[in-house]
């Protein structure tokens, strides 16, 4: 029961991840190379999650830690969006965005997504080897 809850929570969090990434699009495009790498990793993150859905392997449903990491990543991105819209957009009409903050967080998110992708592929091939 708990495994299914975390699995469906991950699926819902992927939708929020895409929404948060779209809300950050202005900042992402202004960050140059860091923003482009963030967009590429976001696309890969969505694709790898689609892969886990289409593969229909139960191992992705059973691993609570795997589902929690994806949910935590979405929560982290949500905190960045909240900071953008509360600190910079509401307080002043002429806001100055500290792009170093976003660049640093984009690097952190890129590394976490890379870890999730590698973990997903490892789990997939390990499960195939175990079935043989």
MIMIDREN-775070 format. One line per field, with one value per residue (C-alpha): residue number from 1; residue in one letter; x, y, z. Coordinates in pm, whole numbers, plus 50000, padded with zeros to 5 digits. Layout:
// residues N
seq <- [NUM  ...]
type <- [a  ...]
xx <- [X  ...]
yy <- [Y  ...]
zz <- [Z  ...]
// end
This chain:
// residues 132
seq <- [1  2  3  4  5  6  7  8  9  10  11  12  13  14  15  16  17  18  19  20  21  22  23  24  25  26  27  28  29  30  31  32  33  34  35  36  37  38  39  40  41  42  43  44  45  46  47  48  49  50  51  52  53  54  55  56  57  58  59  60  61  62  63  64  65  66  67  68  69  70  71  72  73  74  75  76  77  78  79  80  81  82  83  84  85  86  87  88  89  90  91  92  93  94  95  96  97  98  99  100  101  102  103  104  105  106  107  108  109  110  111  112  113  114  115  116  117  118  119  120  121  122  123  124  125  126  127  128  129  130  131  132]
type <- [x  x  x  x  x  x  x  x  x  x  x  x  x  x  x  x  x  x  x  x  x  x  x  x  x  x  x  x  x  x  x  x  x  x  x  x  x  x  x  x  x  x  x  x  x  x  x  x  x  x  x  x  x  x  x  x  x  x  x  x  x  x  x  x  x  x  x  x  x  x  x  x  x  x  x  x  x  x  x  x  x  x  x  x  x  x  x  x  x  x  x  x  x  x  x  x  x  x  x  x  x  x  x  x  x  x  x  x  x  x  x  x  x  x  x  x  x  x  x  x  x  x  x  x  x  x  x  x  x  x  x  x]
xx <- [50000  50274  50472  50178  50126  50487  50471  50163  50309  50610  50383  50202  50532  50652  50360  50450  50816  50722  50505  50785  51038  50806  50765  51143  51185  51269  51544  51667  51715  51897  52146  52317  52497  52375  52016  52053  52206  51919  51664  51837  51844  51476  51386  51592  51424  51079  51187  51338  51018  50816  51053  50982  50610  50627  50860  50590  50847  50729  51070  51010  50686  50843  51144  51027  51364  51359  51015  51107  51411  51203  50942  51209  51361  51025  50987  51334  51249  50924  51120  51329  51014  50865  51184  51175  50816  50818  51159  51210  50874  50652  50885  50977  50881  51244  51383  51740  51770  52079  52155  52437  52176  51988  52303  52416  52077  52063  52398  52267  51949  52149  52364  52062  51887  52203  52211  51845  51904  52204  52016  51716  51932  52120  51795  51657  51960  51997  51635  51678  51987  51800  51511  51749]
yy <- [50000  50245  50155  50240  50572  50676  50552  50758  51052  51032  51030  51339  51507  51463  51676  51942  51917  52008  52297  52430  52402  52601  52868  52901  52928  53302  53257  52938  53108  53400  53165  53066  52733  52641  52699  52497  52206  52234  52216  51916  51736  51821  51670  51360  51339  51341  51088  50852  50869  50792  50499  50366  50391  50222  49946  49834  49686  49636  49716  50089  50064  49870  50093  50357  50534  50571  50727  50954  51096  51201  51354  51536  51673  51820  51966  52124  52275  52403  52582  52753  52865  52995  53190  53339  53451  53569  53734  53881  53935  54065  54285  54532  54639  54668  54343  54228  53854  53692  53447  53285  53141  52984  52862  52685  52523  52423  52245  52064  51960  51847  51622  51475  51406  51245  51023  50932  50846  50627  50462  50393  50233  50029  49903  49820  49618  49454  49344  49206  49014  48883  48761  48564]
zz <- [50000  50098  49786  49562  49738  49678  49319  49238  49426  49194  48890  49013  49097  48739  48620  48876  48769  48412  48536  48758  48476  48250  48518  48533  48158  48156  48413  48248  47914  48078  48251  47927  47923  48272  48165  47846  48038  48286  48003  47848  48182  48243  47908  47989  48331  48175  47911  48169  48371  48059  48003  48352  48287  47948  48064  48311  48545  48898  49038  48979  49173  49457  49528  49774  49775  49396  49407  49698  49520  49220  49448  49650  49330  49233  49581  49552  49214  49362  49635  49368  49186  49511  49580  49231  49252  49614  49647  49303  49139  49418  49622  49353  49007  48899  49034  48994  48980  49126  48848  49046  49283  48994  48819  49135  49180  48814  48856  49165  48984  48680  48898  49076  48745  48611  48918  48872  48506  48583  48869  48645  48377  48636  48788  48444  48333  48674  48661  48308  48419  48722  48503  48279]
// end
